[in-house]
């Protein structure tokens, strides 16, 4: 949940080219790598909204984890984000 600033960004499964994640991006930023087709495919949580991003490691998960990232912010902008991860 983002308490202050811009919320996390995410992509619907149908809008992701997973081959472009990590090393598959060949060092290119997301907007050039081809991870998504159109900028408008990017979804964004609003300040105060709660997102439950269950990853591949979620118990009994039968789907891929959601592709998400922090939004680009200017150096003078501030962002306060709370995340909780399960300890293994």
C-alpha positions as CSV (number, residue, x, y, z in Angstrom):
1,X,0.0,0.0,0.0
2,X,1.3,3.4,-0.9
3,X,0.7,6.0,1.9
4,X,2.3,8.9,0.0
5,X,3.1,9.4,-3.6
6,X,2.4,7.3,-6.7
7,X,1.1,3.7,-6.3
8,X,2.7,0.6,-7.7
9,X,2.3,-0.2,-11.4
10,X,1.3,-3.6,-12.7
11,X,0.4,-5.5,-15.9
12,X,-2.4,-7.9,-16.6
13,X,-1.1,-11.3,-17.6
14,X,-2.3,-10.9,-21.3
15,X,-0.4,-7.7,-21.6
16,X,3.0,-9.2,-20.5
17,X,5.8,-10.7,-22.7
18,X,7.5,-12.6,-19.9
19,X,10.5,-13.4,-22.2
20,X,11.4,-9.7,-21.7
21,X,11.7,-9.9,-17.9
22,X,15.1,-9.6,-16.3
23,X,18.0,-10.5,-18.7
24,X,15.4,-10.9,-21.5
25,X,15.2,-7.1,-21.7
26,X,18.9,-7.0,-22.8
27,X,19.5,-4.0,-20.6
28,X,16.7,-1.9,-22.2
29,X,14.2,0.0,-20.1
30,X,10.7,-1.4,-20.0
31,X,9.3,1.1,-22.5
32,X,11.8,-0.1,-25.1
33,X,12.2,-3.8,-24.2
34,X,8.8,-5.0,-25.4
35,X,7.6,-6.3,-22.1
36,X,4.3,-4.5,-22.9
37,X,2.8,-3.4,-26.2
38,X,1.2,-0.1,-25.2
39,X,1.9,2.3,-22.4
40,X,-1.8,2.3,-21.6
41,X,-1.5,-1.4,-20.7
42,X,0.1,-0.3,-17.4
43,X,-2.3,-0.4,-14.5
44,X,-1.6,1.7,-11.4
45,X,-2.8,1.5,-7.8
46,X,-3.9,4.8,-6.3
47,X,-2.6,6.2,-3.0
48,X,-4.3,4.3,-0.2
49,X,-5.4,1.3,-2.3
50,X,-4.2,-2.1,-1.1
51,X,-2.7,-4.5,-3.7
52,X,-2.2,-8.2,-3.0
53,X,0.5,-9.4,-5.4
54,X,0.7,-13.1,-4.9
55,X,3.9,-14.4,-6.4
56,X,4.8,-17.7,-8.0
57,X,5.8,-19.0,-4.5
58,X,2.3,-18.6,-3.1
59,X,1.1,-21.9,-1.6
60,X,-0.8,-23.9,-4.2
61,X,-0.2,-21.2,-6.9
62,X,-1.1,-22.4,-10.3
63,X,-0.4,-19.2,-12.1
64,X,2.6,-16.8,-12.6
65,X,3.1,-14.0,-10.2
66,X,1.9,-10.6,-11.2
67,X,4.4,-8.3,-13.0
68,X,4.7,-5.2,-11.0
69,X,7.2,-2.3,-10.4
70,X,7.6,1.0,-8.7
71,X,6.6,3.9,-10.9
72,X,9.2,6.3,-12.2
73,X,9.4,9.4,-9.9
74,X,11.5,12.5,-10.1
75,X,14.4,12.8,-7.7
76,X,12.5,15.5,-5.7
77,X,9.3,13.4,-5.3
78,X,8.8,11.3,-2.2
79,X,7.0,7.9,-1.9
80,X,6.1,6.0,1.2
81,X,5.3,2.3,0.6
82,X,4.5,-0.6,2.9
83,X,5.2,-4.1,1.7
84,X,4.8,-7.4,3.7
85,X,6.5,-10.5,2.6
86,X,6.1,-14.0,4.1
87,X,9.2,-15.4,5.7
88,X,10.1,-18.9,4.6
